[in-house]
Amino acid sequence: DAKTTQPPSMDCAEGRAANLPCNHSTISGNEYVYWYRQIHSQGPQYIIHGLKNNETNEMASLIITEDRKSSTLILPHATLRDTAVYYCTSHNAGNMLTFGGGTRLMVKP
Amino acid sequence: KAGVTQTPRYLIKTRGQQVTLSCSPISGHRSVSWYQQTPGQGLQFLFEYFSETQRNKGNFPGRFSGRQFSNSRSEMNVSTLELGDSALYLCASSSTSTVNTEAFFGQGTRLTVV
């Protein structure tokens, strides 16, 4: 499983785009990159995932570099409710997720 | 569609006791994974079951065990509880065993060992 590295914390102004980076240089060719977030003391919530193409859904966009060594999660218009810990991870065939420390995103008014 | 349900939500146990936690996955999901979350170690994978078979196990002592029933519901058991077992225990379910499947987490069981 790929080891991931994320900045421990980030701030973002409400209404602005939040760009959360993740380094996953050891990811293998068939491992998807997943993003989850955890709002205080709740279970993690799935956000988005991708293999090598950029992905977009109603919550966020995921940009994966061509070499797949890093990715960026983009929340286009952050709100106060987006304040959470964001985890970048990979997912092997055994449904085992390996979480790093995540990024604590603070959205400020 | 009901989400992942974990019971109980909160639990207080004494050192040396044992505890059983329960997880009901989303209907139709056959894969159930368990995670331990502590402030010091973060989110750590415990084990994963698919169709009643344990497929993966994390680096935890044998005091931590689990099982899955034919209806996909899962239980995890911790015997001889230690203070360090105090944590939020999270269960996640997935519909398949492929790498292209997201996991849905329950709200967790907060275990306090005194």
Interface residues (C-beta under 8 A of the other chain):
Chain A: N30 E31 Y32 Y34 Y36 S41 Q42 G43 P44 Q45 Y46 H49 L51 Y87 H91 N92 A93 G94 N95 M96 L97 T98 F99 G100 G101 G102
Chain B: V4 S31 S33 Y35 G42 L43 Q44 F45 E48 F50 R55 N56 G58 L88 L90 A92 S94 S97 T98 V99 N100 T101 E102 A103 F104 F105 G106 Q107 G108 R110
